[in-house]
Structure formats: C-alpha cells, structure tokens
Amino acid sequence: MRSPFSGRTLHFAAGTALAFVLAALPAHGATYWTVPAVLKSFFASSKKVGYRKLVLSDAEVQELGKKLGAPLKREWVVYVAESEGKVDGYAIKDEEKGMHEPIDFAVKFSTAGAVERIEILEYREAYGDEVRGDRFRAQFHGKTASDPITAGKDIDIVSGASISSRSVALGVKRDALVLQLALKRGAL
C-alpha cells in the first residue's frame, strides 16, 4: 500500500535540494557598497570629501585611448578628500563591462596617484565575483599609470573570473591614467 504522503515528501525533498543548490550559486546583481559608504571607508579620517568634474579634450581622449587600447568617456568625477586645507587622497567611481553586465567599482589613490585600494561596488554577473576577493584586489596596491595594470601580465587572473579580472584591470588602468592627467593639468 502506498503512503498518501510519499508524493509530498518527494516534492519537499526536491524543493529542499533545489533551495540548497540555488543558495550555493553566487549572488546575481549584488550591491556591496554605495558611493557614499565606500568614500566614507576610503577616507575615514578626512575632514571632507568633495568632487571635481573633469572634462577631457578630444586630443586627451585620443591620447589616453591609445595608451589604454580602448575607448573612454570624456567626462569624469574625481573625489578629493581633504583635511585642514591639505589633500588626503583621491577616488574615482567607474564601471567596466564584464561578460554581459557592467561591474561598478571604486579606486582610492594616494596624492601621488598610486592605487591604495579598490572595492567592487556592484557585481551583476551570475558568476565571476571572485574579483571581490582580497587576494585579487590587493594586487593593485601601489600601481600607478606607469604600470601595465594588465590581467595576465602584472595582475593575476582569477580562475573562473577571467573576463571580470580583465575588466577590472582595464578599468583601474583607465582611472590611473585619468587621475595622472588631472594631476598634470593641475585640475585637482
């Protein structure tokens, strides 16, 4: 004789197994930081954080695009942290396309233009968010616009996140170049 609960038990077990499988998958479209929160974390001891708009000329866009090997936008926002009239550092919030979706990130720079920290703000892909890991992000520390900042060259590619690794490296390189230009120009 068949139990009247066997079908329900099977459905419950299958549903439970599916829930465990789905829970093990990476988050899709997860927001980890807002811009105000990451700036507060980047510049916790600074008295104020403002911003400056930077508009690149056509010649600058072409020059940086050539150095980067990819096109870039004309308008940028550079965050400037200050205490008692002295600049503490800079940050740029940017995005770069991953495999299908954009990856939002922020880069903190020293006053000399060296990367001090990067954070992934929002990751929208179904997988590859290993680029959020400390080991990957730490590779950028101390890099400047003079460094290659290229995945597979001076930045190790994360297994299972090769496109995301390349995307973040490209974005950090672009931000370093933009900051270097802004500092040379005296725009900050």
C-alpha contacts under 8 A as a table, 3 or more apart, distances in Angstrom:
res1	aa1	res2	aa2	distance
2	R	6	S	7.56
3	S	6	S	5.51
4	P	7	G	7.11
5	F	8	R	5.19
5	F	9	T	5.99
6	S	9	T	5.04
6	S	10	L	6.12
7	G	10	L	5.13
7	G	11	H	6.24
8	R	11	H	5.07
8	R	12	F	6.01
9	T	12	F	5.01
9	T	13	A	6.02
10	L	13	A	5.10
10	L	14	A	6.07
11	H	14	A	5.09
11	H	15	G	5.95
12	F	15	G	5.05
12	F	16	T	6.00
13	A	16	T	5.07
13	A	17	A	6.10
14	A	17	A	5.10
14	A	18	L	6.14
15	G	18	L	5.08
15	G	19	A	6.17
16	T	19	A	5.05
16	T	20	F	6.36
17	A	20	F	5.19
17	A	21	V	6.31
18	L	21	V	5.08
18	L	22	L	6.11
19	A	22	L	5.15
19	A	23	A	6.03
20	F	23	A	5.06
20	F	24	A	6.30
21	V	24	A	5.23
21	V	25	L	6.70
22	L	25	L	5.31
23	A	26	P	7.78
25	L	127	Y	7.92
26	P	126	A	6.40
26	P	127	Y	5.87
26	P	129	D	7.48
27	A	30	A	5.86
27	A	126	A	6.65
27	A	127	Y	7.72
28	H	123	Y	7.32
28	H	124	R	5.40
28	H	125	E	5.74
28	H	126	A	4.81
28	H	127	Y	7.49
29	G	122	E	6.95
29	G	123	Y	5.52
29	G	124	R	3.63
29	G	125	E	6.40
29	G	126	A	7.54
30	A	122	E	5.76
30	A	123	Y	5.50
30	A	124	R	6.19
31	T	34	T	7.57
31	T	121	L	5.98
31	T	122	E	4.31
31	T	123	Y	6.53
32	Y	120	I	7.00
32	Y	121	L	5.14
32	Y	122	E	5.79
33	W	37	A	6.13
33	W	38	V	5.92
33	W	120	I	7.37
33	W	121	L	4.56
33	W	122	E	6.96
34	T	37	A	5.21
34	T	38	V	6.18
34	T	121	L	6.43
35	V	38	V	5.31
35	V	39	L	6.12
35	V	93	K	7.48
35	V	121	L	7.65
36	P	39	L	5.22
36	P	40	K	6.14
37	A	40	K	5.11
37	A	41	S	6.24
38	V	41	S	4.97
38	V	42	F	5.97
38	V	106	A	7.66
38	V	119	E	7.71
38	V	121	L	8.00
39	L	42	F	4.94
39	L	43	F	5.96
39	L	44	A	7.94
39	L	49	V	7.72
39	L	91	A	7.70
40	K	43	F	5.33
40	K	44	A	5.29
41	S	44	A	5.30
42	F	108	K	6.59
42	F	117	R	7.89
43	F	46	S	5.30
43	F	49	V	7.71
43	F	81	A	6.60
43	F	88	D	7.89
43	F	89	G	7.88
46	S	49	V	7.20
46	S	81	A	6.05
46	S	82	E	5.70
46	S	83	S	5.31
46	S	88	D	6.82
47	K	81	A	7.54
47	K	82	E	6.00
47	K	83	S	4.76
47	K	84	E	7.35
48	K	81	A	5.79
48	K	82	E	5.46
48	K	83	S	6.56
49	V	79	Y	6.59
49	V	80	V	5.54
49	V	81	A	4.25
49	V	82	E	6.26
50	G	79	Y	5.68
50	G	80	V	5.33
50	G	81	A	6.45
51	Y	77	V	6.45
51	Y	78	V	5.51
51	Y	79	Y	4.16
51	Y	80	V	5.45
52	R	77	V	5.80
52	R	78	V	5.37
52	R	79	Y	6.41
52	R	80	V	7.29
52	R	188	L	6.86
53	K	75	E	7.16
53	K	76	W	5.80
53	K	77	V	4.69
53	K	78	V	6.42
54	L	75	E	5.77
54	L	76	W	5.03
54	L	77	V	6.13
54	L	78	V	7.27
54	L	182	A	7.39
54	L	187	A	7.42
55	V	74	R	5.56
55	V	75	E	4.55
55	V	76	W	6.36
56	L	59	A	7.95
56	L	60	E	5.69
56	L	61	V	6.07
56	L	74	R	4.93
56	L	75	E	6.37
57	S	60	E	5.08
57	S	61	V	6.20
57	S	74	R	7.17
58	D	61	V	5.13
58	D	62	Q	6.23
58	D	74	R	7.91
59	A	62	Q	5.12
59	A	63	E	6.05
60	E	63	E	4.99
60	E	64	L	5.99
61	V	64	L	5.38
61	V	65	G	5.81
61	V	71	P	7.77
61	V	72	L	6.63
61	V	73	K	7.35
61	V	74	R	6.49
62	Q	65	G	4.99
62	Q	66	K	6.06
62	Q	71	P	7.98
63	E	66	K	5.22
63	E	67	K	6.42
64	L	67	K	5.03
64	L	68	L	5.98
64	L	72	L	7.83
64	L	174	R	7.93
64	L	177	L	6.91
64	L	178	V	7.75
65	G	68	L	5.03
65	G	69	G	5.62
65	G	70	A	5.27
65	G	71	P	5.03
65	G	72	L	6.17
66	K	69	G	5.08
66	K	70	A	6.99
68	L	71	P	7.75
68	L	170	L	7.71
68	L	173	K	7.36
68	L	174	R	6.55
72	L	174	R	7.93
73	K	76	W	7.60
77	V	92	I	6.65
77	V	93	K	7.64
78	V	90	Y	6.71
78	V	91	A	5.91
78	V	92	I	5.17
78	V	93	K	7.83
78	V	179	L	7.74
79	Y	90	Y	5.44
79	Y	91	A	4.95
79	Y	92	I	6.18
80	V	87	V	6.94
80	V	88	D	7.61
80	V	89	G	6.13
80	V	90	Y	4.74
80	V	91	A	6.71
80	V	188	L	7.62
81	A	87	V	5.83
81	A	88	D	5.26
81	A	89	G	5.41
81	A	90	Y	6.16
82	E	85	G	6.23
82	E	86	K	5.40
82	E	87	V	4.39
82	E	88	D	5.15
82	E	89	G	7.38
83	S	86	K	5.37
83	S	87	V	6.57
83	S	88	D	6.71
87	V	111	T	6.91
88	D	110	S	7.29
88	D	111	T	6.46
89	G	108	K	7.28
89	G	109	F	5.78
89	G	110	S	4.77
89	G	111	T	4.80
90	Y	108	K	5.83
90	Y	109	F	5.01
90	Y	110	S	6.38
90	Y	111	T	6.73
90	Y	113	G	7.94
91	A	106	A	6.79
91	A	107	V	5.38
91	A	108	K	4.37
91	A	109	F	5.81
92	I	106	A	5.61
92	I	107	V	5.43
92	I	108	K	6.85
92	I	175	D	6.70
93	K	104	D	7.41
93	K	105	F	5.90
93	K	106	A	4.24
93	K	107	V	6.54
94	D	104	D	5.89
94	D	105	F	5.58
94	D	106	A	6.06
94	D	171	G	7.13
94	D	175	D	7.74
95	E	102	P	6.05
95	E	103	I	5.30
95	E	104	D	4.27
95	E	105	F	5.95
95	E	171	G	6.93
96	E	102	P	5.35
96	E	103	I	5.37
96	E	104	D	6.78
96	E	167	S	5.79
96	E	168	V	6.68
96	E	170	L	7.79
96	E	171	G	5.93
97	K	100	H	6.71
97	K	101	E	5.54
97	K	102	P	4.00
97	K	103	I	5.91
97	K	167	S	6.47
98	G	101	E	5.38
98	G	102	P	5.50
98	G	103	I	6.09
98	G	125	E	7.37
98	G	163	I	6.10
98	G	164	S	5.22
98	G	167	S	5.87
99	M	125	E	7.44
99	M	163	I	6.10
99	M	164	S	7.07
100	H	125	E	6.92
101	E	124	R	5.93
101	E	125	E	6.00
102	P	123	Y	7.39
102	P	124	R	6.78
103	I	120	I	7.36
103	I	121	L	7.73
103	I	122	E	6.00
103	I	123	Y	5.16
103	I	124	R	6.63
103	I	164	S	7.95
103	I	168	V	7.69
104	D	120	I	6.08
104	D	121	L	5.22
104	D	122	E	5.00
104	D	123	Y	6.64
105	F	118	I	7.05
105	F	119	E	5.57
105	F	120	I	4.27
105	F	121	L	4.86
105	F	122	E	6.91
105	F	168	V	7.91
106	A	118	I	5.64
106	A	119	E	5.43
106	A	120	I	6.57
106	A	121	L	6.87
107	V	115	V	6.87
107	V	116	E	7.64
107	V	117	R	5.94
107	V	118	I	4.46
107	V	119	E	6.70
107	V	172	V	6.96
107	V	175	D	7.63
108	K	115	V	5.94
108	K	116	E	5.46
108	K	117	R	5.15
108	K	118	I	6.17
109	F	112	A	7.62
109	F	113	G	5.35
109	F	114	A	5.25
109	F	115	V	4.50
109	F	116	E	5.27
109	F	117	R	7.21
110	S	113	G	5.18
110	S	114	A	5.25
110	S	115	V	6.47
110	S	116	E	6.29
111	T	114	A	7.53
113	G	144	T	6.13
113	G	145	A	7.71
113	G	176	A	6.88
113	G	179	L	6.65
113	G	180	Q	6.36
114	A	141	H	7.45
114	A	142	G	5.10
114	A	143	K	5.41
114	A	144	T	4.70
114	A	145	A	7.88
114	A	176	A	7.70
115	V	118	I	7.65
115	V	140	F	6.31
115	V	141	H	5.15
115	V	142	G	5.08
115	V	143	K	5.35
115	V	144	T	6.37
115	V	176	A	7.66
116	E	140	F	7.63
116	E	141	H	5.03
116	E	142	G	6.11
117	R	137	R	7.38
117	R	138	A	7.32
117	R	140	F	7.26
117	R	141	H	6.08
118	I	137	R	6.18
118	I	140	F	7.60
119	E	132	R	7.11
119	E	137	R	7.49
120	I	123	Y	6.98
120	I	131	V	7.90
120	I	132	R	5.94
123	Y	129	D	6.64
125	E	128	G	6.99
125	E	129	D	7.50
127	Y	160	G	7.92
127	Y	161	A	7.44
128	G	131	V	6.82
128	G	160	G	5.88
128	G	161	A	4.13
128	G	162	S	7.65
128	G	164	S	6.30
129	D	132	R	5.82
129	D	161	A	6.92
129	D	164	S	7.55
130	E	133	G	5.46
130	E	136	F	7.92
130	E	158	V	6.97
130	E	160	G	7.91
130	E	161	A	6.48
131	V	136	F	5.82
131	V	137	R	6.91
131	V	158	V	6.90
131	V	161	A	6.94
131	V	164	S	6.77
131	V	165	S	6.24
131	V	168	V	7.97
132	R	136	F	7.14
132	R	137	R	6.79
133	G	136	F	5.58
133	G	137	R	6.34
134	D	137	R	5.20
134	D	138	A	5.79
135	R	138	A	5.33
135	R	139	Q	6.86
136	F	139	Q	5.74
136	F	140	F	7.97
136	F	156	D	7.31
136	F	158	V	7.14
137	R	140	F	5.97
137	R	141	H	7.71
138	A	141	H	5.51
139	Q	155	I	6.23
139	Q	156	D	7.78
140	F	143	K	5.52
140	F	149	I	7.49
140	F	155	I	7.43
143	K	146	S	7.79
143	K	147	D	6.01
143	K	149	I	7.12
144	T	147	D	5.51
144	T	173	K	7.96
144	T	176	A	6.05
145	A	148	P	7.62
145	A	173	K	6.43
145	A	176	A	4.83
145	A	177	L	5.08
145	A	180	Q	6.63
148	P	153	K	7.42
148	P	154	D	6.66
148	P	173	K	7.59
149	I	153	K	7.53
149	I	154	D	5.98
149	I	155	I	6.28
149	I	169	A	5.90
149	I	170	L	7.20
149	I	172	V	7.37
149	I	173	K	5.59
150	T	153	K	5.33
150	T	154	D	5.84
150	T	155	I	5.71
150	T	166	R	7.10
150	T	169	A	5.71
150	T	170	L	6.67
150	T	173	K	7.72
151	A	154	D	6.48
151	A	155	I	4.54
151	A	156	D	5.77
151	A	157	I	5.68
151	A	165	S	6.27
151	A	166	R	5.07
151	A	169	A	5.90
151	A	170	L	7.92
152	G	155	I	5.71
152	G	156	D	5.40
152	G	157	I	5.80
153	K	156	D	7.06
155	I	169	A	7.31
156	D	165	S	7.94
157	I	161	A	7.24
157	I	162	S	5.57
157	I	165	S	5.50
157	I	166	R	7.29
158	V	161	A	5.22
158	V	162	S	5.79
158	V	165	S	6.27
159	S	162	S	6.21
161	A	164	S	5.24
161	A	165	S	5.94
162	S	165	S	5.01
162	S	166	R	6.23
163	I	166	R	5.15
163	I	167	S	6.06
164	S	167	S	4.93
164	S	168	V	6.07
165	S	168	V	5.41
165	S	169	A	6.16
166	R	169	A	5.17
166	R	170	L	6.07
167	S	170	L	5.18
167	S	171	G	6.21
168	V	171	G	5.06
168	V	172	V	6.14
169	A	172	V	5.20
169	A	173	K	6.15
170	L	173	K	5.18
170	L	174	R	6.19
171	G	174	R	5.04
171	G	175	D	6.20
172	V	175	D	5.08
172	V	176	A	6.15
173	K	176	A	5.10
173	K	177	L	6.26
174	R	177	L	5.15
174	R	178	V	6.20
175	D	178	V	5.04
175	D	179	L	6.06
176	A	179	L	5.18
176	A	180	Q	6.05
177	L	180	Q	5.06
177	L	181	L	6.22
178	V	181	L	5.17
178	V	182	A	6.21
179	L	182	A	5.00
179	L	183	L	6.10
180	Q	183	L	5.17
180	Q	184	K	6.17
181	L	184	K	5.11
181	L	185	R	6.09
182	A	185	R	5.08
182	A	186	G	6.13
182	A	187	A	5.19
182	A	188	L	6.38
183	L	186	G	5.02
183	L	187	A	6.22
183	L	188	L	6.20
184	K	187	A	7.76
